Amino acid sequence: MVHAVMESYAGIGLVFLKWLHPNLKTILTLQSGNLDVDKKLQSGLLAWVWKKIHTIPDEITAITQFLADRAIRLRGSSDHVQVIANGVDLSTIRSVRQEQVPYRIVSIARLSSEKGVDVLLRAFAKVHAQMSEAQLHQIGDGQDRVSLEALARELGCAEAITFHGKLPYAEAMKQMSTGCIFSLMSHGEGQGIVLIEAGAAEIPSVATAVGGL
């Protein structure tokens, strides 16, 4: 039996394995919501491959109902499709909790286009213009960091934004717990596990209405 995780390269690998060994039992776990907003996957050869990734495995598990519904739609049946949600370690999150800091917004996201950090910065600039005490703490690193820092300066609120970069898990959870609001502006998400972590830290969230979010 072969279990593949993620419906991209791992899913393609599972398709080839099934073709080579038809009697092989296969399971695919769906995790990504970013692929649903990729227009290249909606037509032509890639759309065919996308459908095969979902229809060839014997069993499908998904971390959210949103992803399970995608598989059901492509497979034409709910048979052999089930949701097994991700969880978080409550003890770690709650052991590092700090007091909330007034007017502080926290976000944890990879600094790349699909995470919509630029949307968050533009929204925060409007908040900061009306509420000078507001602060944004952005945790995470990525290829867009330089351009996002430049955008913060362009928006005139760079002094109120802290880019922490990548932090160890416990430290990231500690920083998150200081926020009054957690925000995630992704363009697509399979689940958005950081929202579960924010909930565990008892921080209210503001997020885009996409995918598993």
C-alpha positions as CSV (number, residue, x, y, z in Angstrom):
1,M,0.0,0.0,0.0
2,V,1.3,3.5,-0.9
3,H,0.1,6.7,0.8
4,A,0.8,10.0,-0.9
5,V,0.4,13.3,0.8
6,M,-0.5,16.4,-1.4
7,E,-2.3,16.4,-4.6
8,S,0.5,17.9,-6.7
9,Y,3.8,16.0,-7.4
10,A,3.0,13.3,-4.9
11,G,-0.4,12.8,-6.5
12,I,1.2,12.5,-10.0
13,G,3.6,10.0,-8.6
14,L,0.7,7.9,-7.2
15,V,-0.9,7.9,-10.7
16,F,2.2,6.5,-12.3
17,L,2.6,3.9,-9.6
18,K,-1.0,2.8,-10.1
19,W,-0.5,2.5,-13.8
20,L,2.7,0.4,-13.3
21,H,1.1,-1.8,-10.6
22,P,-2.7,-1.9,-11.0
23,N,-3.2,-4.1,-8.0
24,L,-1.3,-1.7,-5.7
25,K,-3.6,-0.2,-3.0
26,T,-3.2,3.6,-2.9
27,I,-4.3,6.4,-0.6
28,L,-4.1,10.1,-1.4
29,T,-4.4,12.8,1.2
30,L,-5.6,16.2,-0.1
31,Q,-4.1,19.2,1.7
32,S,-3.8,22.1,-0.8
33,G,-6.3,24.8,-1.6
34,N,-3.9,26.9,-3.5
35,L,-4.3,24.7,-6.6
36,D,-8.0,25.5,-6.8
37,V,-7.1,29.1,-7.8
38,D,-4.6,28.1,-10.4
39,K,-6.3,28.8,-13.7
40,K,-3.8,26.6,-15.6
41,L,-5.5,23.5,-14.0
42,Q,-9.0,24.4,-15.2
43,S,-8.5,23.4,-18.9
44,G,-6.5,21.3,-21.3
45,L,-4.0,18.6,-20.4
46,L,-3.4,19.9,-16.9
47,A,-7.1,19.6,-16.1
48,W,-7.0,16.0,-17.3
49,V,-4.0,15.3,-15.1
50,W,-5.8,17.1,-12.2
51,K,-8.8,14.8,-12.6
52,K,-6.6,11.7,-12.8
53,I,-4.8,12.6,-9.5
54,H,-8.2,12.5,-7.8
55,T,-9.9,9.6,-9.5
56,I,-7.2,6.9,-9.7
57,P,-6.4,6.5,-6.0
58,D,-8.4,3.7,-4.2
59,E,-9.0,6.0,-1.2
60,I,-9.0,9.7,-0.7
61,T,-8.7,11.5,2.6
62,A,-9.0,15.3,2.9
63,I,-8.1,17.7,5.7
64,T,-11.3,19.7,5.2
65,Q,-14.8,19.2,3.7
66,F,-13.9,21.7,1.0
67,L,-11.2,19.4,-0.3
68,A,-13.4,16.4,0.0
69,D,-16.1,18.1,-2.0
70,R,-13.6,18.7,-4.8
71,A,-12.7,15.0,-4.9
72,I,-16.4,14.0,-4.8
73,R,-17.1,16.3,-7.7
74,L,-14.2,15.0,-9.8
75,R,-14.8,11.3,-8.9
76,G,-18.5,11.6,-9.4
77,S,-19.1,9.8,-6.1
78,S,-18.5,10.2,-2.3
79,D,-17.5,6.6,-2.0
80,H,-14.0,6.1,-0.6
81,V,-13.7,9.8,0.3
82,Q,-13.4,10.9,3.9
83,V,-12.4,13.9,6.0
84,I,-9.6,13.5,8.5
85,A,-8.9,17.0,9.8
86,N,-5.5,18.2,11.0
87,G,-5.2,19.0,14.7
88,V,-2.8,21.1,16.8
89,D,-1.0,20.5,20.1
90,L,-3.1,22.5,22.6
91,S,-0.6,21.9,25.4
92,T,2.3,23.7,23.5
93,I,0.1,26.6,22.4
94,R,-1.4,27.2,25.8
95,S,1.9,26.8,27.7
96,V,3.5,29.7,25.9
97,R,0.5,32.1,26.0
98,Q,1.2,35.7,26.9
99,E,-1.0,38.7,27.7
100,Q,-2.7,40.3,24.7
101,V,-1.2,43.6,23.6
102,P,-3.9,46.2,22.8
103,Y,-4.2,47.2,19.1
104,R,-1.8,44.4,18.0
105,I,-2.6,42.3,14.9
106,V,-0.6,39.1,14.2
107,S,-0.3,37.1,11.1
108,I,1.7,33.9,10.4
109,A,2.2,33.2,6.7
110,R,4.8,32.3,4.1
111,L,5.9,35.5,2.3
112,S,4.8,34.5,-1.1
113,S,2.0,35.7,-3.4
114,E,-0.6,33.0,-2.6
115,K,-0.7,34.0,1.0
116,G,-2.0,37.6,0.3
117,V,0.3,39.4,2.7
118,D,0.2,42.4,0.3
119,V,-3.6,42.5,0.8
120,L,-3.0,42.4,4.6
121,L,-0.5,45.3,4.4
122,R,-2.8,47.4,2.4
123,A,-5.7,46.7,4.8
124,F,-3.5,47.5,7.8
125,A,-2.4,50.8,6.3
126,K,-6.1,51.9,6.3
127,V,-6.5,50.7,9.9
128,H,-3.3,52.5,11.0
129,A,-4.4,55.8,9.3
130,Q,-7.4,55.8,11.6
131,M,-5.8,54.2,14.7
132,S,-2.2,55.2,15.1
133,E,-1.7,52.7,18.0
134,A,-2.3,49.8,15.7
135,Q,0.6,47.4,15.1
136,L,1.1,44.5,12.7
137,H,3.4,41.6,13.6
138,Q,4.1,39.4,10.5
139,I,5.7,36.0,11.2
140,G,7.2,34.0,8.4
141,D,9.7,34.3,5.6
142,G,9.8,33.8,1.9
143,Q,10.7,35.0,-1.6
144,D,8.5,38.2,-1.4
145,R,10.0,39.6,1.8
146,V,12.0,42.4,0.2
147,S,9.1,43.5,-1.9
148,L,6.6,43.4,1.0
149,E,8.9,45.4,3.2
150,A,9.2,48.0,0.3
151,L,5.4,48.0,0.1
152,A,5.1,48.7,3.8
153,R,7.4,51.8,3.3
154,E,5.4,52.9,0.3
155,L,2.2,52.7,2.3
156,G,3.7,54.9,5.0
157,C,3.2,52.5,7.9
158,A,6.5,50.6,8.0
159,E,7.2,51.8,11.5
160,A,4.1,50.0,12.8
161,I,4.9,46.7,11.1
162,T,7.4,44.1,12.4
163,F,8.6,41.4,10.1
164,H,9.8,38.7,12.4
165,G,10.9,36.2,9.7
166,K,10.7,32.5,10.4
167,L,10.5,31.6,14.1
168,P,10.7,28.3,16.0
169,Y,7.2,26.9,16.5
170,A,6.9,27.7,20.3
171,E,8.2,31.2,19.7
172,A,5.8,31.8,16.8
173,M,2.9,30.6,19.1
174,K,4.1,32.9,21.8
175,Q,4.1,35.9,19.5
176,M,0.7,35.0,18.1
177,S,-0.8,34.9,21.6
178,T,0.1,38.6,22.1
179,G,-2.3,39.6,19.4
180,C,-5.8,41.0,19.8
181,I,-6.6,39.8,16.3
182,F,-5.0,37.1,14.0
183,S,-5.3,37.6,10.3
184,L,-4.8,35.4,7.3
185,M,-5.4,36.9,3.8
186,S,-4.6,33.8,1.6
187,H,-6.0,33.6,-1.9
188,G,-6.4,29.8,-1.4
189,E,-6.0,27.4,1.5
190,G,-6.7,23.7,2.1
191,Q,-7.4,24.2,5.8
192,G,-5.4,27.1,7.2
193,I,-4.1,25.3,10.3
194,V,-2.9,28.7,11.8
195,L,-6.5,29.6,12.3
196,I,-6.9,26.5,14.5
197,E,-3.8,27.5,16.4
198,A,-5.2,31.0,16.8
199,G,-8.4,29.5,18.1
200,A,-6.4,27.4,20.6
201,A,-4.8,30.6,21.8
202,E,-8.2,32.2,22.1
203,I,-7.4,34.9,19.5
204,P,-10.2,36.0,17.2
205,S,-9.4,35.7,13.5
206,V,-10.1,37.7,10.3
207,A,-9.5,35.7,7.1
208,T,-10.5,35.6,3.5
209,A,-13.5,33.4,2.6
210,V,-11.6,30.9,0.4
211,G,-11.1,27.2,0.3
212,G,-10.9,25.5,3.7
213,L,-10.8,28.8,5.5
